[in-house]
Amino acid sequence: MTVGEADGGAVGRVPRHVACVMDGNGRWAARRSLPRTSGHRAAETTVIDVIEAARTAGVTWLSLYAFSTENWRRPGAEVDFLMRLVRRVVRKHAPLLHARGIRCRFLGVADPRIPPALAQDFADLMTLTERNRGMTLTVAFDHGGRSDIVAAARSLIRSGVPAEAVDERCFAAHLPFPDTPDVDLVIRTSGEQRISNFMLWQVAYAEWMFPPVLWPDFRAPHFLECLHTYQQRDRRFGGVPPIVDGERPA
């Protein structure tokens, strides 16, 4: 099913920027009496499926929350596995992402505990795809929304910007990748309903959806269903709908 088919083909507005909190890998594995690492490994298929679904649907910015600043608290063996897995996935799929015209970015990647080889793979993929003009894929890795805001504040201070000159636009210009548009839709799988320190500035007016499907089971039809639900929502940004035929706004 493509976006718009469910309502007879009347295609509505496709969200410009969709962000996914990829939640549920551990529970997926636990339900199958498998180690947590099996859930992370199974998530690879979902990542590629969602990237393809987003690109085909016309989403121009896709952000995936892969590893948070808080995830360093996990057992060392699991963190080490994730570092190896992410490196394998990046190297394996780099040619496909480039061929699809996808520009790749990595948000975060500041902690010295990140293996140098992985950090280099991130840098190489960004360089390889930087001229692509298709969808922009941002992978949030070693990311924390609060850290980004603190970093922007420090940048403003270092730049000597007078306090009176600081407004939202000025502040946003000092965030990492300041050309990133605000997020329109956040999808958090597994049914959990938390922000988890994800792109706090950019999700201020996002629509949120919490499908109960665990991330390794999430597929293109689930993603398209979320897009369709988004199309039915009335985004007012604090305003009210216009009065029609003398009716009072809801």
Backbone as CSV, one residue per row, in Angstrom:
resi,resn,N_x,N_y,N_z,CA_x,CA_y,CA_z,C_x,C_y,C_z
1,MET,0.843,-1.195,0.000,0.000,0.000,0.000,0.873,1.237,0.000
2,THR,0.564,2.195,-0.886,1.296,3.448,-0.920,0.501,4.517,-0.194
3,VAL,1.170,5.622,0.095,0.507,6.707,0.801,-0.642,7.234,-0.053
4,GLY,-1.838,7.268,0.524,-2.987,7.787,-0.192,-3.943,6.724,-0.667
5,GLU,-3.490,5.468,-0.795,-4.365,4.424,-1.297,-5.538,4.161,-0.359
6,ALA,-5.285,4.259,0.950,-6.317,3.901,1.910,-7.517,4.840,1.841
7,ASP,-7.345,6.071,1.325,-8.483,6.980,1.233,-8.849,7.237,-0.222
8,GLY,-8.665,6.185,-1.055,-9.108,6.271,-2.430,-8.150,6.964,-3.351
9,GLY,-6.909,7.150,-2.906,-5.900,7.697,-3.800,-5.675,9.182,-3.645
10,ALA,-6.410,9.830,-2.746,-6.211,11.269,-2.540,-4.976,11.487,-1.687
11,VAL,-3.865,11.688,-2.352,-2.600,11.796,-1.641,-2.524,13.127,-0.912
12,GLY,-2.289,13.091,0.394,-2.149,14.305,1.191,-0.701,14.718,1.258
13,ARG,-0.402,15.575,2.196,0.948,16.084,2.326,1.857,15.020,2.936
14,VAL,2.961,14.767,2.309,3.949,13.834,2.850,4.853,14.614,3.803
15,PRO,5.105,14.105,5.005,5.981,14.843,5.916,7.363,15.019,5.308
16,ARG,7.889,16.220,5.436,9.209,16.492,4.885,10.288,15.753,5.663
17,HIS,10.173,15.750,6.990,11.207,15.171,7.852,10.558,14.189,8.816
18,VAL,10.940,12.933,8.699,10.465,11.874,9.589,11.641,11.377,10.412
19,ALA,11.426,11.196,11.704,12.460,10.670,12.589,11.939,9.400,13.260
20,CYS,12.796,8.414,13.405,12.409,7.136,14.007,13.270,6.829,15.224
21,VAL,12.610,6.522,16.332,13.286,5.988,17.509,13.160,4.470,17.410
22,MET,14.263,3.826,17.131,14.250,2.396,16.794,14.264,1.570,18.080
23,ASP,13.084,1.368,18.648,12.977,0.776,19.975,12.402,-0.641,19.895
24,GLY,12.900,-1.521,20.765,12.316,-2.849,20.895,13.211,-4.006,20.508
25,ASN,14.456,-3.727,20.168,15.352,-4.817,19.763,15.533,-5.849,20.874
26,GLY,15.766,-5.369,22.105,15.988,-6.277,23.222,14.771,-7.121,23.531
27,ARG,13.591,-6.503,23.523,12.371,-7.257,23.804,12.067,-8.257,22.703
28,TRP,12.378,-7.891,21.453,12.198,-8.826,20.342,13.021,-10.089,20.583
29,ALA,14.262,-9.909,21.011,15.132,-11.057,21.275,14.651,-11.843,22.488
30,ALA,14.255,-11.138,23.542,13.824,-11.821,24.769,12.608,-12.700,24.519
31,ARG,11.695,-12.243,23.679,10.492,-13.036,23.378,10.827,-14.321,22.641
32,ARG,12.013,-14.365,22.056,12.446,-15.550,21.330,13.533,-16.302,22.079
33,SER,13.743,-15.925,23.334,14.772,-16.539,24.181,16.146,-16.460,23.531
34,LEU,16.403,-15.313,22.915,17.680,-15.065,22.246,18.428,-13.954,22.993
35,PRO,19.726,-13.881,22.818,20.474,-12.766,23.434,20.065,-11.439,22.804
36,ARG,20.231,-10.355,23.551,19.851,-9.033,23.059,20.550,-8.697,21.740
37,THR,21.764,-9.202,21.579,22.499,-8.902,20.347,21.764,-9.419,19.111
38,SER,20.982,-10.484,19.258,20.218,-11.004,18.113,19.173,-9.995,17.665
39,GLY,18.597,-9.266,18.615,17.638,-8.229,18.259,18.288,-7.097,17.492
40,HIS,19.475,-6.700,17.911,20.191,-5.646,17.187,20.540,-6.106,15.774
41,ARG,20.936,-7.354,15.642,21.289,-7.875,14.322,20.060,-7.914,13.405
42,ALA,18.911,-8.301,13.980,17.684,-8.386,13.186,17.201,-7.016,12.740
43,ALA,17.614,-5.973,13.437,17.154,-4.622,13.123,17.702,-4.106,11.799
44,GLU,18.766,-4.697,11.302,19.375,-4.221,10.056,18.380,-4.239,8.901
45,THR,17.608,-5.319,8.786,16.643,-5.434,7.699,15.618,-4.309,7.768
46,THR,15.160,-3.994,8.982,14.187,-2.925,9.145,14.758,-1.589,8.711
47,VAL,15.995,-1.309,9.086,16.621,-0.038,8.729,16.592,0.173,7.218
48,ILE,17.020,-0.836,6.465,17.053,-0.701,5.012,15.650,-0.588,4.443
49,ASP,14.716,-1.352,4.995,13.329,-1.309,4.521,12.723,0.072,4.731
50,VAL,12.961,0.661,5.883,12.404,1.976,6.191,13.051,3.062,5.334
51,ILE,14.350,2.969,5.121,15.019,3.943,4.255,14.409,3.921,2.855
52,GLU,14.228,2.718,2.314,13.651,2.585,0.981,12.210,3.085,0.946
53,ALA,11.433,2.758,1.985,10.037,3.187,2.035,9.931,4.701,2.108
54,ALA,10.779,5.317,2.923,10.753,6.773,3.066,11.131,7.449,1.757
55,ARG,12.178,6.965,1.136,12.636,7.568,-0.127,11.559,7.449,-1.196
56,THR,10.956,6.284,-1.316,9.938,6.053,-2.332,8.694,6.897,-2.087
57,ALA,8.354,7.111,-0.808,7.156,7.879,-0.465,7.336,9.376,-0.657
58,GLY,8.577,9.818,-0.845,8.812,11.236,-1.054,9.272,11.991,0.170
59,VAL,9.624,11.272,1.242,10.204,11.911,2.422,11.603,12.391,2.042
60,THR,11.925,13.640,2.326,13.229,14.168,1.895,14.266,14.194,3.013
61,TRP,13.827,14.060,4.260,14.752,13.981,5.397,14.300,12.842,6.292
62,LEU,15.197,11.929,6.595,14.908,10.806,7.489,16.003,10.738,8.542
63,SER,15.606,10.718,9.817,16.577,10.631,10.913,16.299,9.375,11.726
64,LEU,17.349,8.625,12.032,17.232,7.378,12.784,18.059,7.480,14.057
65,TYR,17.433,7.157,15.189,18.109,7.210,16.484,18.755,5.853,16.734
66,ALA,20.060,5.777,16.517,20.754,4.495,16.572,21.428,4.232,17.912
67,PHE,21.978,5.288,18.542,22.745,5.108,19.777,22.761,6.432,20.506
68,SER,22.269,6.442,21.741,22.192,7.686,22.500,23.400,7.850,23.419
69,THR,23.572,9.046,23.933,24.643,9.281,24.893,24.426,8.446,26.156
70,GLU,23.169,8.108,26.444,22.862,7.286,27.614,23.134,5.800,27.372
71,ASN,23.199,5.387,26.099,23.413,3.970,25.801,24.798,3.466,26.205
72,TRP,25.723,4.390,26.505,27.036,3.963,26.992,26.935,3.243,28.335
73,ARG,25.791,3.397,29.016,25.609,2.735,30.306,25.292,1.249,30.162
74,ARG,25.066,0.787,28.975,24.747,-0.630,28.764,25.991,-1.489,29.008
75,PRO,25.783,-2.796,29.179,26.941,-3.677,29.408,27.978,-3.522,28.307
76,GLY,29.239,-3.588,28.706,30.322,-3.379,27.747,30.281,-4.313,26.569
77,ALA,29.913,-5.577,26.800,29.869,-6.542,25.702,28.824,-6.151,24.663
78,GLU,27.679,-5.632,25.138,26.636,-5.211,24.204,27.073,-3.983,23.408
79,VAL,27.706,-3.036,24.088,28.185,-1.835,23.394,29.227,-2.208,22.344
80,ASP,30.146,-3.088,22.699,31.168,-3.522,21.741,30.532,-4.188,20.526
81,PHE,29.518,-5.012,20.778,28.812,-5.671,19.669,28.163,-4.636,18.757
82,LEU,27.523,-3.624,19.356,26.865,-2.597,18.561,27.860,-1.833,17.695
83,MET,29.024,-1.553,18.242,30.042,-0.845,17.459,30.468,-1.675,16.247
84,ARG,30.671,-2.969,16.468,31.061,-3.838,15.350,29.939,-3.977,14.342
85,LEU,28.701,-4.109,14.847,27.554,-4.274,13.957,27.341,-3.031,13.095
86,VAL,27.392,-1.871,13.718,27.166,-0.639,12.965,28.241,-0.458,11.901
87,ARG,29.475,-0.802,12.233,30.533,-0.677,11.227,30.276,-1.601,10.041
88,ARG,29.845,-2.828,10.334,29.558,-3.766,9.245,28.408,-3.275,8.382
89,VAL,27.359,-2.747,9.024,26.191,-2.263,8.282,26.568,-1.069,7.411
90,VAL,27.345,-0.136,7.956,27.754,1.037,7.189,28.566,0.631,5.965
91,ARG,29.536,-0.235,6.152,30.388,-0.639,5.040,29.612,-1.452,4.009
92,LYS,28.684,-2.283,4.477,27.905,-3.146,3.579,26.968,-2.340,2.694
93,HIS,26.315,-1.328,3.281,25.251,-0.628,2.559,25.669,0.716,1.980
94,ALA,26.902,1.128,2.181,27.361,2.401,1.631,27.155,2.492,0.116
95,PRO,27.510,1.456,-0.661,27.298,1.559,-2.114,25.833,1.743,-2.499
96,LEU,24.930,1.051,-1.793,23.505,1.175,-2.093,22.999,2.574,-1.768
97,LEU,23.378,3.099,-0.618,22.929,4.429,-0.233,23.417,5.474,-1.240
98,HIS,24.655,5.339,-1.660,25.209,6.281,-2.634,24.493,6.146,-3.979
99,ALA,24.239,4.924,-4.397,23.559,4.697,-5.673,22.140,5.265,-5.677
100,ARG,21.521,5.286,-4.512,20.153,5.821,-4.398,20.150,7.357,-4.309
101,GLY,21.325,7.959,-4.322,21.395,9.413,-4.244,21.118,9.957,-2.864
102,ILE,21.326,9.144,-1.835,21.039,9.548,-0.459,22.269,10.213,0.151
103,ARG,22.069,11.376,0.738,23.141,12.048,1.470,23.104,11.563,2.917
104,CYS,24.239,11.095,3.426,24.291,10.507,4.767,25.037,11.424,5.730
105,ARG,24.474,11.541,6.934,25.090,12.327,7.989,25.041,11.545,9.297
106,PHE,25.948,11.861,10.189,25.978,11.228,11.502,25.971,12.325,12.554
107,LEU,24.919,12.326,13.361,24.707,13.347,14.375,25.239,12.847,15.707
108,GLY,26.229,13.533,16.258,26.859,13.095,17.497,28.310,12.737,17.241
109,VAL,28.641,11.462,17.459,29.978,10.923,17.173,31.069,11.783,17.804
110,ALA,30.900,12.104,19.079,31.885,12.952,19.761,32.642,12.224,20.861
111,ASP,32.131,11.085,21.326,32.733,10.401,22.462,34.002,9.662,22.037
112,PRO,35.096,9.819,22.776,36.350,9.143,22.400,36.278,7.629,22.503
113,ARG,35.224,7.099,23.119,35.081,5.651,23.195,34.632,5.029,21.872
114,ILE,34.202,5.845,20.936,33.852,5.317,19.614,35.130,4.835,18.943
115,PRO,35.171,3.593,18.481,36.390,3.090,17.830,36.801,3.984,16.663
116,PRO,38.078,4.334,16.572,38.527,5.204,15.478,38.148,4.684,14.097
117,ALA,38.183,3.357,13.917,37.838,2.801,12.608,36.381,3.081,12.256
118,LEU,35.493,3.015,13.257,34.081,3.301,13.011,33.880,4.784,12.706
119,ALA,34.524,5.645,13.480,34.426,7.078,13.221,34.919,7.412,11.811
120,GLN,35.957,6.708,11.367,36.472,6.939,10.013,35.477,6.469,8.962
121,ASP,34.802,5.342,9.221,33.783,4.868,8.292,32.646,5.880,8.175
122,PHE,32.254,6.477,9.301,31.230,7.510,9.268,31.690,8.676,8.391
123,ALA,32.907,9.116,8.628,33.438,10.251,7.877,33.528,9.927,6.381
124,ASP,33.954,8.706,6.066,34.084,8.304,4.662,32.724,8.285,3.959
125,LEU,31.689,7.803,4.674,30.368,7.740,4.054,29.809,9.148,3.846
126,MET,30.046,10.042,4.795,29.589,11.422,4.617,30.282,12.073,3.429
127,THR,31.573,11.830,3.294,32.314,12.396,2.164,31.823,11.810,0.845
128,LEU,31.607,10.498,0.820,31.159,9.819,-0.402,29.830,10.367,-0.890
129,THR,28.930,10.693,0.040,27.552,11.039,-0.347,27.236,12.524,-0.229
130,GLU,28.208,13.347,0.116,27.917,14.747,0.436,27.330,15.527,-0.726
131,ARG,27.573,15.111,-1.959,27.039,15.823,-3.122,25.699,15.261,-3.592
132,ASN,25.241,14.216,-2.954,23.957,13.636,-3.353,22.825,14.599,-3.027
133,ARG,21.809,14.590,-3.870,20.704,15.533,-3.698,19.362,14.815,-3.538
134,GLY,19.413,13.535,-3.202,18.181,12.831,-2.899,17.815,13.047,-1.443
135,MET,17.243,12.047,-0.820,16.881,12.140,0.594,18.135,12.286,1.457
136,THR,18.021,13.064,2.533,19.100,13.166,3.508,18.809,12.220,4.659
137,LEU,19.723,11.291,4.905,19.611,10.331,5.999,20.553,10.757,7.112
138,THR,19.988,11.042,8.273,20.789,11.402,9.436,20.709,10.277,10.447
139,VAL,21.847,9.712,10.798,21.903,8.669,11.818,22.421,9.316,13.098
140,ALA,21.576,9.329,14.114,21.962,9.894,15.407,22.707,8.823,16.188
141,PHE,24.007,9.021,16.337,24.860,8.020,16.966,25.731,8.712,18.000
142,ASP,25.639,8.267,19.263,26.252,8.999,20.370,25.628,10.395,20.429
143,HIS,24.297,10.409,20.316,23.553,11.662,20.248,22.763,11.901,21.524
144,GLY,22.652,13.168,21.902,21.785,13.597,22.990,21.272,14.987,22.683
145,GLY,19.966,15.161,22.733,19.388,16.452,22.416,19.862,17.560,23.340
146,ARG,19.986,17.254,24.644,20.471,18.264,25.582,21.912,18.667,25.266
147,SER,22.724,17.690,24.907,24.121,17.996,24.562,24.196,18.931,23.369
148,ASP,23.324,18.721,22.385,23.307,19.595,21.215,22.955,21.025,21.604
149,ILE,21.982,21.177,22.504,21.565,22.512,22.930,22.684,23.197,23.712
150,VAL,23.350,22.445,24.597,24.474,23.010,25.348,25.586,23.425,24.390
151,ALA,25.872,22.581,23.394,26.916,22.902,22.426,26.579,24.173,21.647
152,ALA,25.298,24.341,21.306,24.886,25.545,20.584,25.066,26.782,21.466
153,ALA,24.738,26.663,22.752,24.904,27.790,23.667,26.378,28.169,23.792
154,ARG,27.239,27.167,23.901,28.678,27.441,23.983,29.182,28.119,22.707
155,SER,28.664,27.667,21.560,29.073,28.255,20.294,28.661,29.718,20.202
156,LEU,27.467,30.027,20.688,27.019,31.418,20.700,27.927,32.285,21.566
157,ILE,28.288,31.756,22.738,29.147,32.519,23.650,30.517,32.750,23.015
158,ARG,31.077,31.692,22.437,32.394,31.830,21.801,32.356,32.816,20.639
159,SER,31.222,32.878,19.956,31.089,33.774,18.804,30.862,35.215,19.216
160,GLY,30.640,35.426,20.502,30.450,36.782,20.983,29.125,37.403,20.596
161,VAL,28.103,36.580,20.363,26.792,37.101,19.980,26.164,37.799,21.188
162,PRO,25.769,39.055,21.075,25.138,39.753,22.210,23.842,39.063,22.614
163,ALA,23.550,39.073,23.911,22.348,38.409,24.398,21.101,38.921,23.697
164,GLU,21.052,40.235,23.427,19.871,40.824,22.804,19.661,40.328,21.375
165,ALA,20.730,39.808,20.757,20.641,39.355,19.367,20.237,37.896,19.246
166,VAL,20.145,37.200,20.369,19.834,35.772,20.322,18.327,35.582,20.222
167,ASP,17.893,34.968,19.117,16.513,34.548,18.962,16.519,33.094,18.508
168,GLU,15.373,32.540,18.233,15.320,31.124,17.879,16.112,30.823,16.615
169,ARG,16.006,31.686,15.627,16.723,31.441,14.368,18.234,31.498,14.584
170,CYS,18.675,32.469,15.344,20.109,32.605,15.637,20.605,31.389,16.412
171,PHE,19.841,30.974,17.413,20.249,29.821,18.215,20.326,28.569,17.351
172,ALA,19.309,28.328,16.523,19.268,27.128,15.690,20.445,27.067,14.729
173,ALA,20.950,28.232,14.336,22.081,28.275,13.407,23.356,27.728,14.027
174,HIS,23.390,27.587,15.354,24.574,27.078,16.036,24.414,25.605,16.435
175,LEU,23.298,24.992,16.089,23.110,23.567,16.337,23.868,22.755,15.298
176,PRO,24.179,21.491,15.574,24.802,20.653,14.553,23.892,20.540,13.330
177,PHE,24.461,20.598,12.143,23.708,20.514,10.894,22.524,21.484,10.920
178,PRO,22.799,22.793,10.975,21.733,23.780,11.125,20.760,23.849,9.954
179,ASP,21.094,23.241,8.820,20.160,23.241,7.690,19.064,22.193,7.842
180,THR,19.146,21.364,8.893,18.139,20.328,9.104,16.800,20.963,9.451
181,PRO,15.735,20.651,8.701,14.428,21.226,9.025,13.835,20.587,10.277
182,ASP,12.882,21.267,10.886,12.192,20.700,12.032,11.571,19.353,11.646
183,VAL,11.496,18.468,12.623,10.888,17.157,12.390,9.371,17.311,12.328
184,ASP,8.752,16.714,11.317,7.294,16.735,11.182,6.645,15.559,11.897
185,LEU,7.285,14.402,11.841,6.700,13.183,12.389,7.783,12.358,13.067
186,VAL,7.519,11.956,14.307,8.393,11.031,15.020,7.648,9.711,15.193
187,ILE,8.296,8.630,14.809,7.745,7.286,15.002,8.625,6.580,16.017
188,ARG,8.035,6.180,17.135,8.765,5.389,18.119,8.102,4.023,18.200
189,THR,8.820,3.003,17.777,8.269,1.661,17.776,8.248,1.063,19.177
190,SER,7.536,-0.042,19.318,7.436,-0.862,20.529,6.401,-0.356,21.517
191,GLY,5.744,0.773,21.218,4.693,1.266,22.091,5.160,2.146,23.227
192,GLU,6.459,2.231,23.461,6.966,3.109,24.517,6.724,4.572,24.120
193,GLN,6.362,5.400,25.100,6.015,6.784,24.813,6.922,7.739,25.589
194,ARG,8.159,7.862,25.089,9.154,8.747,25.684,9.923,9.461,24.577
195,ILE,10.425,10.649,24.886,11.252,11.385,23.929,12.681,10.865,23.946
196,SER,13.172,10.485,25.119,14.509,9.902,25.268,15.626,10.801,24.747
197,ASN,15.481,12.124,24.968,16.579,13.043,24.671,16.929,13.079,23.184
198,PHE,15.934,12.895,22.327,16.157,12.788,20.885,15.809,14.089,20.169
199,MET,16.799,14.753,19.591,16.609,15.931,18.746,15.612,16.900,19.386
200,LEU,15.874,17.272,20.649,14.894,18.018,21.436,14.465,19.326,20.773
201,TRP,15.385,20.030,20.172,15.041,21.299,19.523,14.171,21.047,18.297
202,GLN,14.541,20.062,17.491,13.888,19.854,16.197,12.504,19.212,16.301
203,VAL,12.199,18.527,17.420,10.904,17.836,17.522,9.854,18.668,18.264
204,ALA,10.123,19.950,18.472,9.239,20.781,19.301,7.787,20.746,18.837
205,TYR,7.551,20.707,17.529,6.186,20.702,17.014,5.885,19.464,16.177
206,ALA,6.609,18.408,16.417,6.401,17.179,15.653,5.133,16.455,16.088
207,GLU,4.541,15.741,15.152,3.498,14.774,15.476,4.199,13.490,15.922
208,TRP,3.619,12.803,16.913,4.227,11.594,17.447,3.313,10.392,17.235
209,MET,3.913,9.261,16.899,3.165,8.008,16.781,3.942,6.904,17.479
210,PHE,3.209,6.026,18.139,3.829,4.980,18.946,3.260,3.602,18.563
211,PRO,3.587,3.114,17.368,3.090,1.790,16.984,3.623,0.726,17.925
212,PRO,2.817,-0.280,18.267,3.250,-1.310,19.218,4.257,-2.296,18.641
213,VAL,4.474,-2.257,17.347,5.380,-3.202,16.686,6.812,-2.969,17.144
214,LEU,7.519,-4.028,17.501,8.933,-3.917,17.860,9.748,-3.618,16.604
215,TRP,10.823,-2.865,16.764,11.575,-2.401,15.593,11.982,-3.518,14.631
216,PRO,12.487,-4.668,15.073,12.881,-5.689,14.092,11.726,-6.221,13.250
217,ASP,10.470,-6.022,13.708,9.298,-6.465,12.950,8.660,-5.340,12.151
218,PHE,9.159,-4.128,12.306,8.597,-2.959,11.628,9.016,-2.993,10.163
219,ARG,8.064,-2.807,9.260,8.346,-2.899,7.830,7.707,-1.731,7.078
220,ALA,7.958,-1.697,5.785,7.452,-0.604,4.949,5.950,-0.366,5.109
221,PRO,5.087,-1.407,5.153,3.658,-1.126,5.336,3.349,-0.409,6.649
222,HIS,4.069,-0.748,7.720,3.866,-0.038,8.981,4.269,1.439,8.833
223,PHE,5.387,1.666,8.163,5.869,3.031,7.967,4.861,3.836,7.151
224,LEU,4.355,3.245,6.080,3.390,3.947,5.237,2.083,4.203,5.976
225,GLU,1.708,3.287,6.859,0.516,3.506,7.672,0.692,4.726,8.572
226,CYS,1.888,4.894,9.129,2.168,6.068,9.948,2.086,7.347,9.111
227,LEU,2.606,7.297,7.882,2.517,8.465,7.010,1.064,8.802,6.710
228,HIS,0.259,7.774,6.464,-1.152,8.004,6.166,-1.864,8.627,7.371
229,THR,-1.581,8.136,8.567,-2.178,8.705,9.776,-1.760,10.160,9.938
230,TYR,-0.513,10.442,9.662,-0.010,11.821,9.728,-0.815,12.727,8.796
231,GLN,-1.130,12.217,7.612,-1.860,13.020,6.629,-3.262,13.395,7.099
232,GLN,-3.792,12.632,8.042,-5.140,12.919,8.536,-5.141,13.922,9.679
233,ARG,-3.988,14.243,10.207,-3.925,15.140,11.364,-3.965,16.604,10.940
234,ASP,-4.554,17.405,11.800,-4.667,18.839,11.574,-3.581,19.536,12.375
235,ARG,-2.529,19.956,11.714,-1.401,20.583,12.392,-1.650,22.088,12.481
236,ARG,-1.897,22.580,13.700,-2.275,23.976,13.887,-1.131,24.835,14.416
237,PHE,-0.103,24.237,14.977,1.041,24.981,15.515,0.593,26.069,16.490
238,GLY,-0.363,25.704,17.347,-0.825,26.646,18.361,-1.951,27.543,17.915
239,GLY,-2.313,27.504,16.628,-3.387,28.348,16.125,-4.723,27.628,16.147
240,VAL,-5.687,28.179,15.429,-7.011,27.572,15.320,-7.362,27.460,13.852
241,PRO,-8.250,26.521,13.500,-8.642,26.392,12.083,-9.493,27.575,11.658
242,PRO,-9.500,27.871,10.372,-10.294,29.005,9.902,-11.789,28.744,10.079
243,ILE,-12.551,29.802,10.266,-14.000,29.682,10.389,-14.609,29.448,9.015
244,VAL,-15.458,28.432,8.912,-16.088,28.080,7.656,-17.591,28.226,7.804
245,ASP,-18.240,28.996,6.883,-19.690,29.167,6.876,-20.221,29.608,8.222
246,GLY,-19.514,30.509,8.872,-20.003,31.058,10.119,-19.837,30.173,11.324
247,GLU,-19.239,28.975,11.167,-19.069,28.079,12.307,-17.950,28.583,13.215
248,ARG,-18.095,28.300,14.488,-17.060,28.658,15.437,-15.960,27.597,15.394
249,PRO,-14.683,27.984,15.548,-13.583,26.998,15.532,-13.684,26.060,16.707
250,ALA,-13.199,24.809,16.495,-13.252,23.811,17.579,-12.221,24.131,18.624
